[in-house]
Amino acid sequence: MTTARTILGFDFGMKNIGIAVGQELTRTANPLTAIKARDGIPDWDQIAKLLSEWQPALLIVGLPLNMDGTEQEMTAAARRFGNRLHGRFQLPVEWQDERLSTYEALDHLGIRSKMDSRQRSDVDQLSAQLILQSWLNQQ
């Protein structure tokens, strides 16, 4: 039996955090928004507002890993962010390998590098969508 949970996906970054929304029933994810962060710390009120609006049953946080699967400094920062999400909002958090999601998002948008994008938030939202979609595809 497939459940009909709403899920939010996060592409964690030190300056921006992309957010996507997905439905388990349809197994689809869509870009939602990107919020600013200061040294990886988001505006928690903005996240609370999104959680209140969408009422997700689960949160997916992208884990930035090295190409060989080992962890890096950003992996630890993303884990801290996910643990804080869980601690603040008492929602389950799962992790999704996000290797190459930003490059895939850039390719999809036809941009060579994130620095070329006037709308970096578009890249972050799309990366969050790709992370969440890959999690949904694996279920």
MOSUL-V859334 format. One record per backbone hydrogen bond with DSSP energy under -0.5 kcal/mol. NH is the residue of the N-H (numbers start at 1). CO is the residue of the C=O. If there is no record, write none. Layout:
NH	CO
NH	CO
This chain:
7	22
8	58
9	20
10	60
11	18
12	10
17	35
18	11
19	33
20	9
21	30
22	7
23	28
24	5
27	23
28	23
30	21
32	19
33	19
35	17
37	15
38	41
39	37
40	14
41	38
42	40
43	36
44	42
46	43
47	43
48	44
49	45
50	46
51	47
52	48
53	49
54	50
55	51
57	6
58	6
59	92
60	8
61	94
62	10
63	96
64	62
65	63
66	70
69	66
72	64
75	72
76	72
77	73
78	74
79	75
80	76
81	77
82	78
83	79
84	80
85	81
86	82
87	83
88	84
89	85
90	86
92	57
94	59
96	61
98	63
101	98
104	100
105	101
106	102
107	103
108	104
109	105
110	106
110	107
111	106
116	113
117	113
117	114
120	118
122	119
123	119
124	120
125	121
126	122
127	123
128	124
129	125
130	126
131	127
132	128
133	129
134	130
135	131
136	132
137	133
138	134
138	135
139	135
139	136
